[in-house]
Amino acid sequence: MLISSLKKLSSIINSINKVAGYLCAFLVILMTLNVFLVVVLRYLFGISFIWLQETYVWMHAYIFMAGAGYTYLNNAHVRIDIIYRSSSNIYKSLVDFIGNTFLLIPFLYIIWSYSFPFVYKSWEINEISREAGGLQMLFLLKAAILIFAFLLFIQAISKIINNFITLIKK
């Protein structure tokens, strides 16, 4: 009963990060079109809009920040290993369990606790771009930090659940 509930929770978390990953994939297409438009407007017509340039920078930030959980879900993150690659599933599960529990989760807690006041203050004052003609809602960009921490945190929980199940079964 417990294991099936944990598997269901892990599946829900994985689904959340899959949706985030698909949204990021859509943002890549929008960002590419946006950059193309900026280049065409600037070099063919001599027209430039700060807000349009900031838009693709913001999309780029969201692609990386919101896509981190999806990347971790698919084990597509950068990993430098010598021993891990050729190790057994038990060893991998143990290393991942310890790493997620004692390294990743505390790191994400630090990111969350230090960035929350920063993001909250930005929302509170309705922060805008410093550039004349820039985007008006800078607080949305800063919120990407918390979205990153949350999505990666829940994906770490999913990985811990799966590692725990693997270790218990063996």
Secondary structure, DSSP 8 states (H G I E B T S, - for coil): -HHHHHHHHHHHHHHHHHHHHHHHHHHHHHHHHHHHHHHHHHHHH----HHHHHHHHHHHHHHHHHTHHHHHHTT-S----SSGGGS-HHHHHHHHHHHIIIIIHHHHHHHHHHHHHHHHHHHHTT---SSTT--S-HHHHHHHHHHHHHHHHHHHHHHHHHHHHHHHH-
